[in-house]
Amino acid sequence: MPSVEDIDLTDWGFWRRPPDERHAAFRILRYEPGLIRFEEPDIIIAPKGPGYYALTRHADVVEASRRPQDFCSGKGAISIPDMPGDMHEYFGSLISMDDPRHAKIRRIVSRAFSPRMIQRFEDQVEAVAGGLAERLGADGTGDFVADVAARLPLKIICDMMGIGAEHYRAVLEATNVILAGNDAEFLPTGDVEQHALALLTAGQTLKDLVEEIGRERRRDPADDLISALVNANIDGESLTDQELGSFFILLVVAGNETTRNAIAHGLDLFTREPAQRALLTAGFDARMPGAVEEIVRYVSPVIWMRRTVTRDTMLNDHEVKEGDKLLLYYGSANRDETVFTEPERFDILRDPNPHVGFGGPGPHFCLGAHLARREITVMFRELLRRHPGIRADGEPERLESNFINGIKRLPYAL
Ligand code: HEM
């Protein structure tokens, strides 16, 4: 059992350790009094900052999420160093903004992601998921991520945006690079400058794409999100090109890289836990909503988000100072034994399940949560209906990342 001094969340070695060992380390951090500070990574392209506090307890993650005036998202909610200017150009969208700008921009798209609108998309999600499940029958084995888990969210978010099928591959490759973490399969991880260049190039690819489609939609609007974005008028102002580009990048990255992992981990979990699977199939419609929440709790596809303290204040019992950086570790909060009974158990009947996998309560709560829930539900319904025996047929190949709990490949058999 490691001691607190042995745990370094900044060290990539920590994130290469098996999930059980990482969960055990977070358990130690949760029981340690106060907040634990970690050194920031030395990334050369940005000045090394003062370090960050890891929020590992559920109550602290919830509190930091619900007080955006004291714990802001600007400066870089998705990066530990403050985001350098050129990165901000591509990745400084909604998620790294504060009100009033945040609220204004969120309003433009929030309607498109409301439960009512997602309901309208139901037929399409069903048709795509059904088609993917149907095609699996051909040879009965393969890579579940490539054949299923990556495809559904990609097609749905591209359809919502109005991006044609000819661009799917480029979108997927770019979003893979952007959330590759430290995985050498997608990024030159040994060379900081090349690493940054690859990220910027992926951002530029997506920005070029939205600008091209945006020009068409300004001339000839369609019933899609890019048309809504380019023709949006927020109190007399429209989105700048930079805002359009970075918002688009956020939506396709968030739309793709999270739900995919929830679906892939879902198959892995239902293979490891046959009793839970039997429970599900014995009453799919009644039990799937709870199962989706439990998958998101158990897996926590997004590992952390950052906040910055805006004034000297208290965060629950802890004193924090203006400028302190806080990392909200969702996966740890979701296994906090003061909130969840037997948190290590995957239990689709868990009730209540106040997980923070989609973020804590507050203005940044995941915009795509309803969509993600529908995608996961419909995908498993179509899979289990057509292939009741489908199972993971080997260990998942994991993404090396401290930010996304990703599966790159998962062999399956029918
Ligand atoms: C299982 C799937 C998903 C998980 C676990 C997830 C998780 C999260 C988390 C943890 C946050 C940050 C909350 C915060 O900072 O307080 C977030 C924000 C966000 N998510 Fe998701 N997400 C998922 C699917 C999606 C999908 C499908 C979309 C659709 C496009 C999406 C779009 C967004 C956006 C735009 C934000 C930023 C919201 C804001 O700052 O106002 N997400 N998500």
Boltz pocket constraint, residues with backbone or C-beta under 6 A from the ligand:
constraints:
  - pocket:
      binder: B
      contacts: [[A, 65], [A, 77], [A, 94], [A, 95], [A, 96], [A, 106], [A, 157], [A, 250], [A, 251], [A, 252], [A, 254], [A, 255], [A, 256], [A, 258], [A, 259], [A, 262], [A, 296], [A, 300], [A, 301], [A, 302], [A, 305], [A, 330], [A, 356], [A, 357], [A, 358], [A, 359], [A, 360], [A, 362], [A, 363], [A, 364], [A, 365], [A, 366], [A, 367], [A, 368], [A, 369], [A, 371], [A, 372]]
      max_distance: 6.0
